[in-house]
Amino acid sequence: MKPSARIPKHPDDRQSILVHRRNLKMARSAQAYVRGSTSRFYEWLESAEGRAAPEGPPIWICGDCHLGNLGPVANADGEIAIQIRDLDQTVIGNPAHDLIRLGLSLAMAARGSDLPGVTTAKMLEQIIEGYDAALNDEVSHHGLNYHRPESVRVVMREATSRSWKQLAKERIEDEKPAIPLGKSFWPLSTEEHRAIEALFDTERLRELATSLRSRDDDAVVKVQDAAYWVKGCSSLGRLRFAVLLGIIGKRSGKGGLCLMDVKEAVQASAPRYPKIKMPKDNAERVVEGAQHLSPNLGERMVAARLMERSVFLRELLPQDLKLEIDQLTREEAMKAARFLALVVGNAHAGQMDSPTRRKWRAELNRGRSKRLDAPSWLWSSIVSLVGSHEAAYLEHCRRYALESDDSGSNISH
């Protein structure tokens, strides 16, 4: 299947092309459908089955904790750790929801790798074991020496060795100070371009641009180019811009480039605990959630206003990558499940004191049997979600095929 190559000339023309691309992407595999259909997951959480999950302490959660939202993230000093890398849906809510979402994502990855159902059952055991280990008082919650599976080691090696030139080639095709328009980047309106230039003319954004890679504090920051960024399913109806900045130090005279990601923050769909105070501004909510769950990312983010909308910004670093686990062996599935649950557990545990962690561990272990170490609530949740998502995925493919036949599109892989 080939995505539409059309480039909209006006912002009003973007939506129809983005809808087509999203539907195409979600039709490619059941795992891709799960990533792009978060609303279905939240609807399930509001059902009787979803409400049967144990209630954990009120902490910041990812809210959309699937495989693609975990990966290597660099901090301001260039140190890299596997952390949660997408916090659009972060809220103060039930940590069990992150475990269920992670379990669903891994279960669909196992099905996509043609692994037997027994492997999925064992993976859920590993999720609970890894998460429980992170909550254990005897485990250091800062600087855990994770036993990384090979799929994660590969991504970490790539992240460690990546350079600006590789980032530029991947994101903007070359390292010249321009963003080439095409499939990934679309032209801006005059209003959008002016708003972006005004945004980066503020002291707060200048400080963000000069905060990394030992840049001069008094450096001059100038917008070299900007474009609407077509990225994933989250582009639908939101502002998403890639901004290429030129940075020249007044004292050193050294110049350089940096690529900024500007993303609109919208109301979270993830269920939050009632009567818990959170920032009312959605970008401020995302930044605060990142600071608690993903410190490497949180320290590099800023909330702002652009064209009367709430946005958050971060500089893209070469080390920031997503985990792409398309094919799993049985052994790799076990290791990946335990490791990723450790990552999520570490993000959660850092927000709890020792008594809270002990109480939450006891609650999580409700329903464990002697034969299967995964709690019954987690197993039944994943079984229900996999079934509903498989059926919804097939229906999505049917509708997409009918629409494509009507329009004469080629939907072959």
C-alpha positions as CSV (number, residue, x, y, z in Angstrom):
1,M,0.0,0.0,0.0
2,K,1.4,3.4,-0.9
3,P,0.3,6.5,0.9
4,S,-1.1,9.4,-1.0
5,A,1.7,11.6,-2.5
6,R,-0.5,14.7,-2.6
7,I,0.8,17.8,-0.9
8,P,-2.0,20.1,0.3
9,K,-1.6,23.8,-0.7
10,H,-3.7,25.1,2.1
11,P,-4.2,24.0,5.8
12,D,-7.9,23.3,5.1
13,D,-6.9,20.6,2.6
14,R,-4.8,18.6,5.1
15,Q,-7.5,16.7,7.0
16,S,-8.8,14.5,4.1
17,I,-5.3,13.4,3.2
18,L,-4.4,12.7,6.8
19,V,-7.5,10.6,7.3
20,H,-6.6,8.5,4.3
21,R,-3.1,8.0,5.5
22,R,-4.2,7.0,9.0
23,N,-6.7,4.5,7.7
24,L,-4.1,3.1,5.4
25,K,-1.6,2.7,8.2
26,M,-4.1,1.1,10.5
27,A,-5.0,-1.4,7.8
28,R,-1.5,-2.7,7.5
29,S,-1.5,-4.9,10.6
30,A,-3.5,-5.6,13.7
31,Q,-0.6,-4.2,15.8
32,A,-0.7,-1.0,13.8
33,Y,-4.5,-0.8,14.3
34,V,-4.0,-1.1,18.1
35,R,-1.5,1.8,18.1
36,G,-3.9,4.0,16.1
37,S,-7.2,3.1,17.9
38,T,-6.6,4.4,21.5
39,S,-10.2,5.6,21.7
40,R,-11.4,2.0,21.6
41,F,-9.0,1.1,24.5
42,Y,-10.4,4.0,26.6
43,E,-14.0,2.9,25.8
44,W,-13.1,-0.6,27.0
45,L,-11.7,0.9,30.3
46,E,-15.1,2.5,30.9
47,S,-16.9,-0.9,30.5
48,A,-17.7,-3.3,33.3
49,E,-14.6,-5.4,32.3
50,G,-12.4,-2.4,32.3
51,R,-13.6,-1.2,35.7
52,A,-12.7,-4.6,37.2
53,A,-9.0,-3.7,37.1
54,P,-7.5,-2.9,40.5
55,E,-7.3,0.7,41.6
56,G,-3.7,1.8,42.1
57,P,-2.4,5.0,43.8
58,P,-3.0,8.3,42.0
59,I,0.2,8.9,40.0
60,W,1.2,10.3,36.6
61,I,0.7,7.5,34.0
62,C,1.5,7.4,30.3
63,G,-2.1,6.8,29.4
64,D,-1.1,5.2,26.1
65,C,1.6,2.8,27.1
66,H,2.2,0.7,23.9
67,L,5.4,-0.5,22.4
68,G,5.9,2.4,20.1
69,N,5.8,4.9,23.0
70,L,8.9,3.4,24.7
71,G,12.4,3.8,23.5
72,P,15.9,5.4,24.0
73,V,15.7,9.1,25.1
74,A,18.7,11.3,25.7
75,N,18.8,14.0,28.4
76,A,20.3,17.4,28.1
77,D,23.8,16.0,28.7
78,G,23.5,13.3,26.0
79,E,23.0,10.4,28.5
80,I,20.6,7.8,27.1
81,A,18.0,5.6,28.9
82,I,15.0,3.6,27.8
83,Q,12.0,5.7,28.9
84,I,8.5,6.5,27.9
85,R,8.8,8.8,24.9
86,D,5.2,10.0,24.1
87,L,3.2,11.7,26.9
88,D,0.2,13.2,24.9
89,Q,-2.2,11.2,27.0
90,T,-0.5,11.5,30.4
91,V,-2.8,12.0,33.3
92,I,-2.9,11.4,37.1
93,G,-4.7,8.1,36.9
94,N,-4.7,4.4,37.6
95,P,-1.2,2.8,36.9
96,A,-3.0,-0.5,36.1
97,H,-4.1,1.1,32.9
98,D,-0.5,1.4,31.7
99,L,0.1,-2.3,32.4
100,I,-3.0,-3.4,30.5
101,R,-2.1,-1.2,27.5
102,L,1.4,-2.6,27.5
103,G,0.1,-6.1,27.8
104,L,-2.3,-5.6,24.8
105,S,0.5,-4.2,22.7
106,L,2.8,-7.1,23.5
107,A,0.0,-9.6,22.9
108,M,-0.7,-8.2,19.5
109,A,3.0,-8.2,18.7
110,A,3.2,-11.9,19.6
111,R,0.2,-12.7,17.4
112,G,1.9,-10.7,14.6
113,S,4.9,-12.9,15.1
114,D,2.8,-16.1,14.9
115,L,3.6,-17.1,18.4
116,P,1.3,-19.5,20.2
117,G,-1.2,-18.3,22.8
118,V,0.9,-20.0,25.5
119,T,3.6,-17.5,24.8
120,T,1.2,-14.6,25.4
121,A,0.2,-16.1,28.8
122,K,3.9,-16.4,29.7
123,M,4.5,-12.8,28.5
124,L,1.9,-11.5,30.9
125,E,3.6,-13.4,33.7
126,Q,6.9,-11.6,32.8
127,I,5.1,-8.2,32.7
128,I,3.9,-8.7,36.3
129,E,7.4,-10.0,37.4
130,G,9.2,-7.1,35.8
131,Y,6.8,-4.5,37.2
132,D,6.8,-6.1,40.6
133,A,10.6,-6.0,40.7
134,A,10.6,-2.3,39.9
135,L,8.2,-1.7,42.9
136,N,10.3,-3.8,45.2
137,D,11.9,-1.7,47.9
138,E,15.2,-3.6,47.5
139,V,15.5,-2.4,43.9
140,S,17.2,1.0,43.1
141,H,14.6,3.1,41.3
142,H,17.3,5.4,39.8
143,G,19.9,3.9,37.5
144,L,18.6,0.3,37.4
145,N,21.0,-2.0,35.5
146,Y,18.3,-3.5,33.2
147,H,18.9,-6.8,31.6
148,R,18.1,-5.6,28.1
149,P,16.7,-8.0,25.5
150,E,18.6,-8.1,22.1
151,S,15.9,-6.1,20.3
152,V,16.5,-3.3,22.9
153,R,20.3,-3.6,22.7
154,V,20.2,-3.1,19.0
155,V,18.2,0.1,19.3
156,M,20.4,1.4,22.2
157,R,23.6,0.7,20.1
158,E,22.0,2.7,17.2
159,A,21.0,5.5,19.5
160,T,24.4,5.8,21.1
161,S,26.2,6.1,17.7
162,R,23.8,8.4,15.9
163,S,24.8,11.9,14.8
164,W,23.1,15.1,13.7
165,K,23.8,14.1,10.0
166,Q,21.9,10.8,10.5
167,L,19.0,12.7,12.2
168,A,18.9,15.2,9.3
169,K,19.0,12.4,6.7
170,E,16.2,10.5,8.4
171,R,14.0,13.5,9.3
172,I,14.8,16.1,6.6
173,E,16.8,14.1,4.0
174,D,19.9,16.1,4.2
175,E,21.8,18.4,6.6
176,K,21.3,21.6,4.5
177,P,19.4,24.4,6.3
178,A,16.1,23.7,4.6
179,I,13.2,21.2,5.1
180,P,12.3,19.6,1.8
181,L,8.5,19.4,1.1
182,G,7.1,16.1,0.2
183,K,5.4,13.1,1.9
184,S,6.5,14.0,5.4
185,F,6.6,17.8,5.3
186,W,3.9,20.1,3.9
187,P,4.0,23.9,3.3
188,L,2.8,26.4,5.9
189,S,0.4,29.2,5.5
190,T,1.7,32.7,5.9
191,E,-0.1,33.0,9.2
192,E,1.6,29.8,10.5
193,H,5.0,30.9,9.4
194,R,4.7,34.3,11.1
195,A,3.4,32.7,14.3
196,I,6.4,30.3,14.5
197,E,8.9,33.1,13.9
198,A,7.2,35.1,16.7
199,L,7.3,32.1,19.0
200,F,11.0,31.5,18.6
201,D,11.7,35.2,19.0
202,T,10.8,34.9,22.7
203,E,13.5,34.6,25.4
204,R,12.0,31.3,26.8
205,L,12.3,29.5,23.5
206,R,15.7,30.9,22.8
207,E,16.8,29.4,26.1
208,L,15.3,26.0,25.1
209,A,17.3,26.1,21.8
210,T,20.6,27.0,23.5
211,S,20.2,24.6,26.5
212,L,21.7,21.5,24.8
213,R,25.0,20.5,23.4
214,S,27.1,23.2,25.1
215,R,25.7,26.1,23.1
216,D,26.5,29.7,24.1
217,D,23.8,31.0,26.5
218,D,23.7,34.3,24.5
219,A,23.6,32.7,21.1
220,V,21.4,34.2,18.3
221,V,18.5,31.9,17.4
222,K,16.9,32.3,14.0
223,V,14.2,30.2,12.2
224,Q,15.8,28.8,9.0
225,D,12.8,26.9,7.8
226,A,9.6,25.3,9.1
227,A,6.9,22.9,7.8
228,Y,3.8,21.1,8.8
229,W,5.0,17.7,10.0
230,V,2.9,14.6,8.9
231,K,3.7,12.2,11.6
232,G,1.7,9.2,12.7
233,C,-2.0,9.2,13.5
234,S,-1.6,12.1,16.0
235,S,-1.4,14.6,13.1
236,L,-5.2,14.5,12.7
237,G,-6.7,17.8,13.5
238,R,-3.7,19.1,15.4
239,L,-0.9,21.5,14.8
240,R,2.4,19.7,14.3
241,F,5.4,21.5,13.0
242,A,9.1,20.8,12.3
243,V,11.2,23.9,12.8
244,L,14.8,24.1,11.7
245,L,16.8,26.7,13.8
246,G,20.1,28.3,13.1
247,I,22.1,29.0,16.2
248,I,25.2,31.3,16.2
249,G,27.1,32.1,19.4
250,K,28.0,35.7,20.0
251,R,31.2,35.0,21.8
252,S,32.4,31.9,20.1
253,G,31.1,32.7,16.6
254,K,30.3,29.0,16.3
255,G,27.1,28.1,14.3
256,G,24.9,25.1,14.3
257,L,21.4,23.8,13.5
258,C,18.8,22.2,15.6
259,L,15.4,20.6,14.7
260,M,12.5,21.5,17.0
261,D,9.3,19.5,17.3
262,V,6.2,21.7,17.9
263,K,3.1,19.7,18.8
264,E,-0.4,20.8,19.8
265,A,-1.6,19.4,23.1
266,V,-5.3,18.5,23.3
267,Q,-7.6,17.2,26.0
268,A,-6.5,13.8,27.2
269,S,-8.8,10.9,26.5
270,A,-7.1,8.7,29.1
271,P,-9.2,8.3,32.3
272,R,-8.0,10.4,35.1
273,Y,-8.8,10.2,38.8
274,P,-11.4,12.7,39.8
275,K,-10.8,15.5,42.3
276,I,-7.0,15.3,41.6
277,K,-5.3,18.6,40.8
278,M,-3.6,18.7,37.4
279,P,-2.5,21.6,35.1
280,K,-5.5,23.0,33.2
281,D,-3.4,23.8,30.2
282,N,-2.9,20.7,28.2
283,A,0.7,21.4,27.2
284,E,1.6,22.1,30.8
285,R,0.0,18.8,31.7
286,V,2.1,16.9,29.1
287,V,5.3,18.6,30.3
288,E,4.6,17.9,34.0
289,G,3.7,14.3,33.2
290,A,7.0,13.9,31.3
291,Q,9.0,15.3,34.2
292,H,7.6,12.6,36.5
293,L,7.6,9.7,34.0
294,S,10.4,10.4,31.6
295,P,13.0,12.7,33.2
296,N,15.3,12.7,30.2
297,L,12.5,14.0,28.0
298,G,10.8,16.2,30.6
299,E,13.9,18.4,31.2
300,R,14.0,19.2,27.5
301,M,10.3,20.2,27.0
302,V,8.6,23.6,27.2
303,A,4.9,24.5,27.1
304,A,3.8,27.5,25.1
305,R,1.0,29.1,23.1
306,L,0.9,29.2,19.3
307,M,-2.0,30.6,17.3
308,E,-4.2,30.6,20.4
309,R,-3.5,26.9,20.9
310,S,-1.6,25.0,23.6
311,V,1.6,23.5,22.3
312,F,4.7,21.8,23.7
313,L,8.2,21.8,22.2
314,R,11.3,19.8,22.4
315,E,14.5,19.6,20.4
316,L,14.8,16.4,18.5
317,L,18.1,14.6,19.3
318,P,19.7,11.9,17.2
319,Q,19.4,9.5,20.2
320,D,15.6,9.7,20.4
321,L,14.3,6.5,18.8
322,K,11.2,4.4,19.1
323,L,11.2,0.7,19.8
324,E,10.2,-1.2,16.6
325,I,9.6,-4.8,17.5
326,D,7.9,-6.3,14.5
327,Q,9.0,-9.9,14.9
328,L,9.5,-11.7,18.2
329,T,10.9,-15.2,19.0
330,R,9.5,-16.9,22.1
331,E,12.7,-16.1,24.1
332,E,12.8,-12.5,22.9
333,A,9.1,-12.1,23.8
334,M,9.7,-13.1,27.4
335,K,12.7,-10.8,27.8
336,A,11.0,-7.9,26.1
337,A,7.9,-8.2,28.3
338,R,9.9,-8.2,31.5
339,F,12.2,-5.4,30.5
340,L,9.5,-3.1,29.3
341,A,7.5,-3.7,32.4
342,L,10.6,-2.8,34.4
343,V,10.8,0.5,32.5
344,V,7.1,1.3,33.2
345,G,7.4,0.2,36.8
346,N,10.4,2.3,37.4
347,A,8.5,5.4,36.0
348,H,5.6,4.6,38.3
349,A,7.6,3.7,41.4
350,G,9.6,6.9,41.5
351,Q,6.4,8.7,42.4
352,M,5.5,6.4,45.3
353,D,6.9,6.2,48.9
354,S,7.7,2.8,50.3
355,P,4.4,2.1,52.1
356,T,2.5,3.0,48.9
357,R,4.6,0.7,46.8
358,R,4.1,-2.2,49.2
359,K,0.3,-1.6,49.2
360,W,0.2,-1.4,45.4
361,R,2.3,-4.6,45.0
362,A,-0.1,-6.5,47.3
363,E,-3.1,-5.2,45.3
364,L,-1.5,-6.1,42.0
365,N,-0.9,-9.7,43.1
366,R,-4.6,-10.3,43.7
367,G,-5.9,-13.1,41.6
368,R,-2.6,-14.9,41.1
369,S,-3.0,-18.6,40.8
370,K,-0.5,-21.4,41.5
371,R,-0.5,-22.5,37.9
372,L,-0.3,-19.1,36.1
373,D,1.6,-16.3,37.7
374,A,-0.3,-13.5,35.9
375,P,-3.2,-12.1,37.9
376,S,-6.6,-13.1,36.6
377,W,-7.6,-9.5,36.1
378,L,-4.7,-8.9,33.7
379,W,-5.3,-12.1,31.8
380,S,-9.0,-11.6,31.4
381,S,-8.4,-7.9,30.4
382,I,-5.9,-8.9,27.6
383,V,-8.2,-11.7,26.3
384,S,-11.1,-9.3,26.1
385,L,-9.1,-6.6,24.4
386,V,-7.3,-8.8,21.9
387,G,-10.7,-10.2,20.8
388,S,-12.4,-6.9,20.4
389,H,-9.4,-5.3,18.6
390,E,-9.0,-8.3,16.2
391,A,-12.7,-8.0,15.2
392,A,-12.5,-4.2,14.9
393,Y,-9.3,-4.5,12.8
394,L,-11.0,-6.8,10.3
395,E,-14.0,-4.4,10.1
396,H,-11.6,-1.5,9.6
397,C,-9.9,-3.4,6.7
398,R,-13.2,-4.2,5.1
399,R,-14.3,-0.6,5.2
400,Y,-11.0,0.6,3.9
401,A,-11.1,-2.0,1.0
402,L,-14.6,-0.9,0.0
403,E,-13.6,2.8,0.1
404,S,-10.4,2.0,-1.9
405,D,-12.4,0.0,-4.5
406,D,-14.8,2.9,-4.9
407,S,-12.0,5.4,-5.5
408,G,-9.9,3.1,-7.6
409,S,-7.0,3.0,-5.2
410,N,-4.5,0.2,-5.1
411,I,-4.4,-1.3,-1.6
412,S,-2.0,-4.2,-2.2
413,H,0.9,-4.5,0.3
